[in-house]
């Protein structure tokens, strides 16, 4: 199975950009079907309010080991959570908000209705395993996680600078069901015991605006061109 299918089985939606795009080139996420090992590229954007120089800092972690079989020695190197990947001074704080912005191509409502607000998914739980924290999230190529103080997040939500959108309203995976709700038809989306929506398989059309790249038809490139198969023991 390709990377996108493996993530989808874990409740995470990934879409790929055209080959020439810089974000595509930086993405080193891969799935090794032979050894059942999953790596993800992760990017952390630390808000200026949390840095010593008053400027936001961005850190790209190209290959984070996310999942490995229990019989592999690599399992011992798995990060416990998102917070485990942070510098000690940030990892020790309990007042942080972790959030991923909503890709513009997934907004099926009138963008003007948000009045210039920054659109985010609900904040992530940085204390749980990474795959669990990302469940239900949609991202292009790899997750970019913004980190800010909880007080700053709450203030921005309160004054409208940030608007939090439910997963069902932003994922093209759920677009057809959202449309059905508007028409009053039956909603076929299901939820699991923890209340998060299950992934509903629908054809994705969002990236047509980005160059017509079809991630499903290019799934083989995840294994070959993008180095999704590594011979790790």
N, C-alpha and C positions, 0 to 999 in steps of 0.2 A: 504494500500500500504506500502511497505517496504521503508527503508531509501534511498536506492539507486534509487528507482523509483521516490520518491519525489524530490530528488536532480536533477535527470535527467529532470524532468518536469520544473525545474528552470534553465536548461542549464548547469548543473554541473555534472561532471562524477567522481564517486568514485569507487574504486576497493578495494576488501578486500584480505588480506593476510591469510595464514594458521593460524589456532588457536594458534599454539605454538609460533608464532613470537611475539617478544616483542612489536612491534608497534601495533599489533592487540590487545594485552592485554591493552595497554594504551588508546585505542580509546573508548571513552564513548559517542560518537555521537549517537543520537537516534531521532526517529520520533514517536510521540504519535498520532495515528490515531483517538483516541477518542476525544481528546481535541485540535487536530491540532496544536501541539506545536513541534517545531524543535530545537534541541540542536546540536551543533557541538563542537568537540574537535579542538582547534586551538593551534599551536605552533609558537612562535616567536623566531627567531634567530637574535639577534642584533649584527651587525658587530663590530669588535674590535675597529674600528676607532671612534665609537660612545660611547664607555664605558670609564669610568674613569681609569680603571686598565689596559687598553690595551689588554684585552682578550674578545673574543666574549661571549655573554651570551644567554642562551636558557631558555625560559619560556613556560611551558605547561599549557594551560587553559583547564581543562578537559571537562567542560560543559558550553559552552557559549550559552545563549538563543538567537536564531537567528530569530525565527518567532513565533508569537502567534496571535490568532484571536483578532480583535479589541474589542470584548466584554469581554476579559480577563484582569484582573488587571495586569497580567504579562507583558502586552504590554508596560506598563510604564517603565519597566526595560530593554527593548531592547537596545543594544548598537547601536548608530547611524551609526557607521562606524568602520573600523579597527583601525583608529587612536584614536578612543574613548577608546580603550582597552589598550592604551599605558600609561606608566608613564607620569606625567605632563611635565617633561622636554623634552621628545621626542614628545609628542602629540602637543606641541606648535611649533614644527619646521615645516617649509614648504619646506625644501630642502631634503626630504627623498625619497628614492626609495623602494618600496615594491615589492618583486618578489618571485615566487614559481618555484623551479627547476623542470625540466622535468624528470619524472620517466624513468630510463634506459630501462625498458621493453617496453616502447612505441616508442622507436626510431627504425623505420623500415628501415632507411638508414644505410650505412656502418659507424659504430662509428668512424673509423679511419679518415673519411672525416672531422671530427670536430677538429682534431689535438690537442686533450687534453683540448679543451675549456669546461668550465662549461656551461651546457645548461639550459636555463630558458625560461619560458613563458614571454610574454610582461608584463611590470610592471603593478601592480594593482593600481586602483584609490582608495586610502585609505579614501577618503572623502565621498564616496557614501555608501548606505546600503551594508552590508557584502555579501548578496546573489548576489547583482548586481556586486560587485567587483570580485566575484569568477566565474561569468558566463563564460562558455567556457573553464574553467580550468579542468585538470585531475589530480587526486592525489590518493595516496595509503593510505587508512584508514582515514587520516585527513590532512588538509593543513599545511605545514611547510613554514612559511613566513619569508624570509630573509629581514632584514631592514638594509640599508646602506645609506650613503649620496648620493645624486644625482650625485655629482661630481665624487665620487668613482665609481658609476655604469657606468656613461658615459665613464670614463677613461678605465674601464675594457672591455666595449664593443668596444671601439676604438682600443685597442691594442690586441684584440682577446682572452683575458682571459675568457670573457663571450660571448656566442653566443645566440642570441634571436631567437627562432624558432616559426613560426606561428602556431596557434592552429591546423590547418588542417594537418600539417606535423607531429604532435607528438601524437595525440590521436588515439588509436586503433579504436575508434568509427568512425574515418574518414579514416581508413587505406584503405578500399576498394576504396573509391573515389580518394585517392591520387594515388593508383595504376592505376586507370582508366585514370587519367590525364597523367601519364607517357606513357600509351599505346595510348593516343589520343582518348580514348572513352569519352562518355558524362559524365560529372561530375554532380552527383545528389545532391550534397550538396547545401543547401539553406542558405541565410543570412537574418537576420532581418533588421529592419529599421536602427539600430545603427551600422550595418556593421559587427557584430559578427556572427560567423557561428551558425546555428541551430544545435542542437544535432541530429545526424543521427543514428538510432538504427541498430547496427551491432553486431553479436556475438563477445565477447571478448576472445582472445586467449593469450593475453600478459602474464597472470599470470601462464600459464603452466610451464614457466621457474622457477617459484617460488614455485612449489609444486603441480601444477595441481588443485589449488583451483578454483572452479567455483562459482562466486558470485551469479549468477542467481539461481542456484540450491539450494543455501543456504539462500535465501531471508527470509525464515521463521525464521532462527536463529537471524535475525536482530530484530525480535519482541520478541522472547523468550529468547534465550541464551544470547544475547547481551543487553537485557534490553531496547528494543526500545519502550516499552509501559510502561509508568509511569502513575499512577493515580494522576495527578495534576489537581487541580480545578482552 
